[in-house]
Amino acid sequence: MSALCQLTGARPGFGNAISHSHRRTSRRFDPNIQRKRYWLQSEGRHVRLTLSAKAIKTIDRIGIEAAVAQIRARGVRV
């Protein structure tokens, strides 16, 4: 599964892991990505979305219809 949120566009961040001796090695900060299924009332079907935990909270606040409209406005197919 790709570490990309369909609603917010959250992607992995990159940085350094710094040890006790202060040696640096590359590391990756992945967003908390979940696959979630929602009922889309206007189309009479379920949609399965790949979302970050923050995006799930956003959908709880604004509703699935508005969220799907935002996702489609970004050019992502739902």
N, CA and C atoms as a LAMMPS dump frame, in Angstrom:
ITEM: TIMESTEP
0
ITEM: NUMBER OF ATOMS
234
ITEM: BOX BOUNDS ff ff ff
-5.0000000000000000e+02 5.0000000000000000e+02
-5.0000000000000000e+02 5.0000000000000000e+02
-5.0000000000000000e+02 5.0000000000000000e+02
ITEM: ATOMS id mol type element x y z
1 1 1 N 0.843 -1.175 0
2 1 2 C 0 0 0
3 1 3 C 0.893 1.244 0
4 2 1 N 0.544 2.175 -0.85
5 2 2 C 1.294 3.411 -0.957
6 2 3 C 1.081 4.28 0.282
7 3 1 N 2.123 4.916 0.749
8 3 2 C 2.025 5.802 1.916
9 3 3 C 1.608 7.191 1.451
10 4 1 N 0.384 7.275 0.889
11 4 2 C -0.139 8.534 0.376
12 4 3 C -1.609 8.634 0.75
13 5 1 N -1.992 9.755 1.349
14 5 2 C -3.384 9.988 1.732
15 5 3 C -4.127 10.603 0.556
16 6 1 N -5.296 10.034 0.226
17 6 2 C -6.06 10.541 -0.913
18 6 3 C -6.706 11.889 -0.627
19 7 1 N -7.001 12.199 0.633
20 7 2 C -7.673 13.455 0.958
21 7 3 C -6.683 14.588 1.206
22 8 1 N -5.726 14.38 2.078
23 8 2 C -4.813 15.459 2.452
24 8 3 C -3.54 15.49 1.608
25 9 1 N -3.234 14.388 0.914
26 9 2 C -2.01 14.337 0.121
27 9 3 C -0.772 14.109 0.964
28 10 1 N -0.95 13.664 2.218
29 10 2 C 0.189 13.43 3.109
30 10 3 C 1.09 12.344 2.525
31 11 1 N 2.372 12.614 2.48
32 11 2 C 3.382 11.681 1.964
33 11 3 C 4.45 11.473 3.034
34 12 1 N 5.291 10.475 2.856
35 12 2 C 6.378 10.286 3.822
36 12 3 C 7.325 11.49 3.839
37 13 1 N 7.819 11.796 5.034
38 13 2 C 8.848 12.808 5.18
39 13 3 C 10.174 12.103 5.379
40 14 1 N 11.26 12.768 5.061
41 14 2 C 12.57 12.146 5.177
42 14 3 C 13.45 12.963 6.096
43 15 1 N 14.339 12.286 6.793
44 15 2 C 15.236 12.969 7.705
45 15 3 C 16.355 12.044 8.116
46 16 1 N 16.934 12.329 9.254
47 16 2 C 18.051 11.545 9.763
48 16 3 C 17.725 10.965 11.123
49 17 1 N 18.149 9.721 11.33
50 17 2 C 18.138 9.125 12.658
51 17 3 C 19.51 9.423 13.251
52 18 1 N 19.531 10.003 14.417
53 18 2 C 20.808 10.394 15.027
54 18 3 C 21.054 9.526 16.244
55 19 1 N 22.15 8.781 16.225
56 19 2 C 22.475 7.861 17.314
57 19 3 C 23.085 8.616 18.495
58 20 1 N 23.332 7.861 19.565
59 20 2 C 23.95 8.456 20.758
60 20 3 C 25.321 9.04 20.435
61 21 1 N 26.052 8.391 19.521
62 21 2 C 27.367 8.907 19.133
63 21 3 C 27.267 9.998 18.074
64 22 1 N 26.039 10.381 17.735
65 22 2 C 25.721 11.461 16.804
66 22 3 C 26.005 11.109 15.349
67 23 1 N 26.032 9.811 15.024
68 23 2 C 26.13 9.39 13.621
69 23 3 C 24.747 9.51 13.009
70 24 1 N 24.692 9.958 11.762
71 24 2 C 23.412 10.146 11.093
72 24 3 C 23.189 9.064 10.032
73 25 1 N 21.983 8.504 10.031
74 25 2 C 21.574 7.581 8.986
75 25 3 C 20.2 8.021 8.491
76 26 1 N 19.932 7.747 7.244
77 26 2 C 18.659 8.173 6.651
78 26 3 C 17.497 7.414 7.275
79 27 1 N 16.373 8.089 7.429
80 27 2 C 15.163 7.438 7.892
81 27 3 C 13.962 8.085 7.223
82 28 1 N 12.817 7.465 7.41
83 28 2 C 11.596 7.902 6.738
84 28 3 C 10.49 8.013 7.775
85 29 1 N 9.762 9.136 7.753
86 29 2 C 8.631 9.355 8.652
87 29 3 C 7.355 9.1 7.851
88 30 1 N 6.738 7.927 8.041
89 30 2 C 5.538 7.578 7.292
90 30 3 C 4.293 8.128 7.983
91 31 1 N 3.317 8.617 7.195
92 31 2 C 2.035 9.011 7.784
93 31 3 C 1.26 7.762 8.215
94 32 1 N 0.335 7.923 9.147
95 32 2 C -0.475 6.811 9.651
96 32 3 C -1.595 6.534 8.65
97 33 1 N -1.315 5.678 7.661
98 33 2 C -2.236 5.405 6.563
99 33 3 C -3.124 4.212 6.895
100 34 1 N -4.433 4.381 6.675
101 34 2 C -5.432 3.333 6.9
102 34 3 C -6.297 3.212 5.651
103 35 1 N -6.819 2.003 5.404
104 35 2 C -7.807 1.816 4.329
105 35 3 C -9.176 1.745 4.981
106 36 1 N -10.091 2.603 4.536
107 36 2 C -11.394 2.704 5.172
108 36 3 C -12.486 2.732 4.12
109 37 1 N -13.597 2.081 4.429
110 37 2 C -14.721 2 3.504
111 37 3 C -15.856 2.871 4.021
112 38 1 N -16.385 3.709 3.141
113 38 2 C -17.494 4.602 3.491
114 38 3 C -18.659 4.362 2.541
115 39 1 N -19.876 4.564 3.03
116 39 2 C -21.074 4.508 2.198
117 39 3 C -21.298 5.879 1.593
118 40 1 N -21.337 5.948 0.269
119 40 2 C -21.553 7.199 -0.455
120 40 3 C -23.024 7.237 -0.865
121 41 1 N -23.818 7.971 -0.11
122 41 2 C -25.275 7.991 -0.28
123 41 3 C -25.689 8.479 -1.664
124 42 1 N -25.035 9.515 -2.174
125 42 2 C -25.441 10.11 -3.448
126 42 3 C -25.273 9.149 -4.622
127 43 1 N -24.312 8.225 -4.549
128 43 2 C -24.073 7.278 -5.637
129 43 3 C -24.61 5.89 -5.32
130 44 1 N -25.073 5.681 -4.092
131 44 2 C -25.623 4.39 -3.704
132 44 3 C -24.609 3.269 -3.706
133 45 1 N -23.392 3.55 -3.315
134 45 2 C -22.338 2.532 -3.296
135 45 3 C -21.319 2.837 -2.212
136 46 1 N -20.478 1.837 -1.912
137 46 2 C -19.374 2.027 -0.979
138 46 3 C -18.153 2.527 -1.751
139 47 1 N -17.336 3.326 -1.098
140 47 2 C -16.033 3.715 -1.644
141 47 3 C -14.972 3.337 -0.624
142 48 1 N -13.871 2.804 -1.111
143 48 2 C -12.754 2.447 -0.236
144 48 3 C -11.657 3.473 -0.458
145 49 1 N -11.259 4.148 0.615
146 49 2 C -10.278 5.226 0.526
147 49 3 C -9.034 4.882 1.334
148 50 1 N -7.904 5.377 0.877
149 50 2 C -6.643 5.268 1.598
150 50 3 C -6.417 6.615 2.264
151 51 1 N -6.522 6.639 3.601
152 51 2 C -6.536 7.899 4.333
153 51 3 C -5.546 7.889 5.483
154 52 1 N -5.067 9.073 5.844
155 52 2 C -4.283 9.219 7.057
156 52 3 C -5.255 9.334 8.236
157 53 1 N -4.762 9.137 9.442
158 53 2 C -5.611 9.24 10.63
159 53 3 C -6.202 10.643 10.738
160 54 1 N -5.441 11.655 10.36
161 54 2 C -5.937 13.028 10.382
162 54 3 C -7.085 13.206 9.392
163 55 1 N -6.997 12.577 8.222
164 55 2 C -8.053 12.687 7.219
165 55 3 C -9.337 11.999 7.672
166 56 1 N -9.218 10.903 8.426
167 56 2 C -10.398 10.229 8.958
168 56 3 C -11.141 11.161 9.909
169 57 1 N -10.414 11.88 10.721
170 57 2 C -11.034 12.851 11.627
171 57 3 C -11.67 13.997 10.842
172 58 1 N -11.038 14.398 9.738
173 58 2 C -11.585 15.454 8.898
174 58 3 C -12.91 15.014 8.279
175 59 1 N -12.981 13.765 7.819
176 59 2 C -14.221 13.248 7.243
177 59 3 C -15.317 13.186 8.296
178 60 1 N -14.966 12.83 9.529
179 60 2 C -15.949 12.829 10.612
180 60 3 C -16.531 14.227 10.818
181 61 1 N -15.717 15.247 10.579
182 61 2 C -16.146 16.624 10.794
183 61 3 C -16.939 17.184 9.605
184 62 1 N -16.428 17.012 8.371
185 62 2 C -17.062 17.655 7.212
186 62 3 C -18.035 16.747 6.464
187 63 1 N -17.938 15.443 6.661
188 63 2 C -18.821 14.508 5.972
189 63 3 C -18.164 13.89 4.749
190 64 1 N -18.627 12.702 4.39
191 64 2 C -18.013 11.957 3.284
192 64 3 C -18.292 12.599 1.929
193 65 1 N -19.467 13.19 1.755
194 65 2 C -19.798 13.801 0.462
195 65 3 C -18.846 14.964 0.145
196 66 1 N -18.606 15.825 1.124
197 66 2 C -17.695 16.962 0.928
198 66 3 C -16.261 16.478 0.736
199 67 1 N -15.889 15.416 1.456
200 67 2 C -14.534 14.877 1.338
201 67 3 C -14.295 14.293 -0.053
202 68 1 N -15.265 13.552 -0.563
203 68 2 C -15.13 12.979 -1.909
204 68 3 C -15.061 14.093 -2.949
205 69 1 N -15.802 15.166 -2.752
206 69 2 C -15.732 16.309 -3.675
207 69 3 C -14.329 16.911 -3.673
208 70 1 N -13.717 17.012 -2.487
209 70 2 C -12.347 17.541 -2.396
210 70 3 C -11.348 16.604 -3.07
211 71 1 N -11.524 15.305 -2.869
212 71 2 C -10.614 14.329 -3.475
213 71 3 C -10.708 14.409 -4.995
214 72 1 N -11.923 14.483 -5.518
215 72 2 C -12.099 14.581 -6.972
216 72 3 C -11.558 15.893 -7.522
217 73 1 N -11.629 16.966 -6.739
218 73 2 C -11.086 18.266 -7.168
219 73 3 C -9.569 18.201 -7.298
220 74 1 N -8.927 17.327 -6.519
221 74 2 C -7.467 17.147 -6.615
222 74 3 C -7.09 16.291 -7.815
223 75 1 N -8.103 15.691 -8.468
224 75 2 C -7.833 14.868 -9.658
225 75 3 C -7.638 13.4 -9.358
226 76 1 N -7.975 12.968 -8.138
227 76 2 C -7.836 11.564 -7.759
228 76 3 C -9.154 10.858 -8.065
229 77 1 N -9.06 9.698 -8.69
230 77 2 C -10.255 8.93 -9.037
231 77 3 C -10.794 8.204 -7.822
232 78 1 N -12.114 8.276 -7.61
233 78 2 C -12.762 7.604 -6.479
234 78 3 C -13.748 6.604 -7.016
